[in-house]
Amino acid sequence: MGALLWLLIPLVVGVAAGIWAWGTERRDPGPPNHDTWEDLDRYQRLRTVLSAEHRKTA
């Protein structure tokens, strides 16, 4: 009976997650909205700033 109780825990967690998703209206989340070019620009700016800081302290 103890082994079946351990199987009940993931089942309860899954049902609770499903109820939470239904309550927050995340029934069909769809693909994430990523702006790849904006992320790339942000990354390049960060690299530039970090390399400038590294050169300044070296």
C-alpha positions in Angstrom: 0.0 0.0 0.0 2.9 2.3 0.7 4.1 2.1 -2.9 0.7 3.1 -4.2 0.7 6.1 -1.9 4.0 7.3 -3.5 2.2 7.1 -6.9 -0.6 9.2 -5.5 1.7 12.2 -4.8 2.6 12.9 -8.5 -1.0 12.4 -9.5 -2.2 15.0 -6.9 0.5 17.4 -8.0 -0.4 17.0 -11.7 -4.1 17.5 -11.0 -3.3 20.6 -8.9 -1.1 22.0 -11.7 -3.9 21.4 -14.2 -6.4 23.2 -11.9 -4.0 26.1 -11.5 -3.4 26.3 -15.3 -7.1 26.3 -15.9 -7.7 29.0 -13.3 -5.0 31.3 -14.7 -6.3 30.7 -18.2 -3.1 29.0 -19.4 -5.0 26.3 -21.3 -3.0 26.7 -24.5 0.2 28.7 -23.9 1.4 28.8 -27.4 5.0 29.6 -28.4 6.9 32.1 -26.4 7.2 35.6 -27.8 11.0 36.0 -28.3 12.5 38.9 -30.1 15.8 37.3 -31.1 17.4 40.4 -32.5 16.6 42.5 -29.4 18.1 39.7 -27.3 21.2 39.7 -29.5 21.6 43.5 -29.3 21.3 43.4 -25.5 23.9 40.6 -25.4 26.3 42.5 -27.6 25.9 45.7 -25.5 26.6 43.7 -22.3 29.7 42.2 -23.9 30.9 45.6 -24.9 30.4 47.1 -21.4 32.0 44.2 -19.7 35.1 44.2 -22.0 35.5 47.9 -21.5 35.3 47.5 -17.7 37.9 44.7 -17.9 40.3 46.8 -20.0 39.9 49.8 -17.7 40.9 47.8 -14.6 43.7 45.8 -16.2 
